[in-house]
Amino acid sequence: MADKLRITLVKSTIGAVPKNKKTVEALGLRKLNKTVEMPDNESVRGMIRQVRHMVKVEEI
């Protein structure tokens, strides 16, 4: 496993399921194409798995 993950929002949350909107917001992503760095742990991986169709993930 990598030390950190770089997560980028690549699809808009408009029209998304409310649970997915909250998950994207919990990851710290507010606007399209915004990128955040999060620690690589099971809770973050679980959130990414819920919205994998909306985000791009890179290991750093």
C-alpha positions in Angstrom: 0.0 0.0 0.0 1.1 3.5 -0.7 1.5 6.1 2.0 -1.0 8.6 0.6 -3.7 8.7 -2.1 -4.3 11.6 -4.5 -8.1 11.8 -5.2 -9.5 14.0 -7.9 -13.3 14.6 -8.6 -13.8 14.0 -12.3 -17.6 13.8 -12.5 -20.1 16.2 -11.1 -22.3 15.4 -8.1 -25.3 17.0 -9.7 -27.9 14.2 -10.0 -26.0 11.8 -7.9 -27.5 9.8 -5.1 -27.5 11.9 -1.8 -25.3 9.3 -0.1 -22.7 9.6 -2.8 -22.8 13.4 -2.6 -22.1 13.2 1.2 -19.3 10.7 0.6 -17.6 13.0 -2.0 -18.0 15.9 0.5 -16.5 13.8 3.3 -13.5 13.2 1.1 -13.0 17.0 1.0 -14.0 17.4 -2.7 -16.2 20.4 -3.2 -15.7 21.3 -6.9 -15.0 19.5 -10.1 -11.4 18.7 -10.8 -10.4 19.5 -7.2 -7.6 17.2 -5.9 -7.0 16.2 -2.2 -4.4 14.0 -0.6 -5.7 11.5 2.0 -3.9 8.9 4.0 -4.1 5.4 2.6 -6.2 3.5 5.1 -9.3 1.2 5.0 -11.8 3.9 5.8 -10.7 6.2 2.9 -10.5 3.2 0.6 -14.1 2.3 1.5 -15.3 5.8 0.7 -13.5 5.7 -2.6 -15.1 2.4 -3.4 -18.6 4.0 -2.9 -17.9 6.7 -5.5 -15.3 5.1 -7.7 -17.3 6.1 -10.8 -16.9 9.8 -9.9 -13.2 10.0 -8.8 -9.7 9.3 -10.1 -7.2 7.9 -7.6 -3.4 7.9 -7.7 -1.1 6.3 -5.2 1.8 8.6 -4.1 
